[in-house]
Amino acid sequence: MIVVGAGPTGLTAALALRAAGLPATVLEAEPADRARPGSRALFVHNRTLRLIAGLNPELAEEIAQRAVVWPTRETYYRGRLVYSRSYPPHSGGLPPFASLRQVETERLLLTACERAGVRFEWGTGVTTVSTGPEAVTLETGDGRRWTSGYVVAADGARSAVRRSLGVQLHGPRPRGFHVVVDLAEDSNRPMPPRRIFRYEHPALDGRTVLQVPFAGGWQIDLQCRDTDAPATFDSVEAARRWLPAVVPERYRDRILWVARYQFHQVVADRFTDEHHRVLLAGEAAHLFPPFGARGMNSGMADAVAAAEAIAAADADPTAVPRYAARRHAAACYNRDAAGAALRHLRPGRAMRIRQRCCATLAPVVPALGRWLETAPYGPRQGPSTESKY
Ligand SMILES: Cc1cc2nc3c(=O)[nH]c(=O)nc-3n(C[C@H](O)[C@H](O)[C@H](O)COP(=O)(O)OP(=O)(O)OC[C@H]3O[C@@H](n4cnc5c(N)ncnc54)[C@H](O)[C@@H]3O)c2cc1C
């Protein structure tokens, strides 16, 4: 079987195909020695760890061991603490979540794939796809042709496979952006691992900012206004100017990566082709704002479901259509949930008033502080990842 793309979705799909006893070849456009950018998806949900454990228990353990599980969450409103909670250290079994840079998660997945016998073709970008009732044919930029019974298309947001199939993405692409900065931890004087959310931070002229620890550093996520000029915030020089409002001065010179990110909330109109031979997965099929950590996590859930569907498909012709319907529904759920989170992060007038009232009353009604803490991530529940496709 062929998987297109060696991001977290494609690597998980390849591992899941091998776990199902099927051969797996990954076609990846970039070279083997590529440098992947920045932290991106940090947060691996417990249910994703459990999915990975179902394929390879040692891999799930290793991801958990290399990650940070922060014990404390704090929320501030205009500089005033409105919520704080600390948890006892995690013991036994998989942790409730794991925070590590996506590049590290990918590195561990890649090693597990290689050990499981996945074949990799680096520098092999897919250009066109044609499907028939029996197989899929792919052409790659180097002029080669590839045939496979089924293909998992995990080639990311600009998916060539999706475009070749004529599949469209639908949903809002609102204006606005946020800026993500990675900082290396200062190992001489590390900050305590707390996840800190600051609504309307006074030192940033009322912009909201999120501070998330990962193994070896911090991700700082600044919500910019629609009227903000990107250049004021989204370069290393610009970040050096505004970062001291959030973290101690010494972190100014510890910037690893700065990126600007938009809030697309789009889902492919279908997750398979007319012959049910190509299965779209991950960002090839959907793009969400990152709040609630639904991007990479849902891509990995797609990947496992896709491999299960392929393993069943020859005996059960409904397997791939069921995959397509179930993961499309999951993507719509995630898109809407991430959209709900976005309404808290980029509030209109009514939401802003509600947040202000809750912050005022939080000292006497702790549930309101808890709401301010949890709302920016959207609903806690997600669509089932334990699906039969
Ligand atoms: C700033 C930022 C912050 C984020 N934060 C979070 C977060 O906190 N939580 C979260 O869950 N998600 C987050 N995300 C999203 C997360 O990074 C993505 O959801 C994830 O990378 C998607 O994985 P993927 O494998 O589907 O796609 P990708 O990671 O894009 O991988 C696609 C792969 O396909 C390859 N490829 C592309 N075209 C071709 C082709 N034609 N042929 C062959 N190969 C091809 C690419 O080179 C790449 O290796 C964030 C993203 C960004 C940018």
The ligand as a Gaussian input file, in Angstrom:
#p B3LYP/6-31G(d) Opt

LIG

0 1
 C        2.159000      27.148000      13.856000
 C        1.400000      25.825000      13.939000
 C        0.958000      25.404000      15.155000
 C        0.227000      24.221000      15.253000
 N       -0.198000      23.808000      16.474000
 C       -0.882000      22.665000      16.579000
 C       -1.266000      22.164000      17.850000
 O       -0.994000      22.763000      18.885000
 N       -1.939000      20.972000      17.902000
 C       -2.252000      20.267000      16.778000
 O       -2.860000      19.183000      16.898000
 N       -1.898000      20.724000      15.566000
 C       -1.206000      21.895000      15.434000
 N       -0.808000      22.333000      14.215000
 C       -1.197000      21.566000      13.044000
 C       -0.264000      20.416000      12.801000
 O        1.055000      20.886000      12.630000
 C       -0.787000      19.721000      11.581000
 O       -2.117000      19.324000      11.861000
 C        0.026000      18.513000      11.178000
 O        1.327000      18.830000      10.754000
 C       -0.694000      17.830000      10.023000
 O       -0.015000      16.653000       9.738000
 P       -0.134000      15.999000       8.313000
 O        0.758000      14.813000       8.365000
 O       -1.573000      15.805000       7.977000
 O        0.415000      17.094000       7.304000
 P        1.891000      17.679000       7.217000
 O        2.532000      17.747000       8.535000
 O        1.768000      18.938000       6.425000
 O        2.672000      16.586000       6.377000
 C        2.448000      16.431000       4.986000
 C        3.666000      15.767000       4.375000
 O        3.406000      15.521000       3.005000
 C        4.520000      15.943000       2.235000
 N        4.031000      16.289000       0.904000
 C        3.387000      17.421000       0.521000
 N        3.069000      17.349000      -0.786000
 C        3.503000      16.148000      -1.222000
 C        3.429000      15.490000      -2.480000
 N        2.862000      16.068000      -3.542000
 N        3.970000      14.251000      -2.594000
 C        4.555000      13.645000      -1.522000
 N        4.643000      14.234000      -0.311000
 C        4.105000      15.472000      -0.155000
 C        5.093000      17.115000       3.012000
 O        6.428000      17.364000       2.674000
 C        4.916000      16.623000       4.441000
 O        5.996000      15.834000       4.850000
 C       -0.063000      23.475000      14.082000
 C        0.416000      23.903000      12.843000
 C        1.152000      25.066000      12.772000
 C        1.671000      25.500000      11.414000

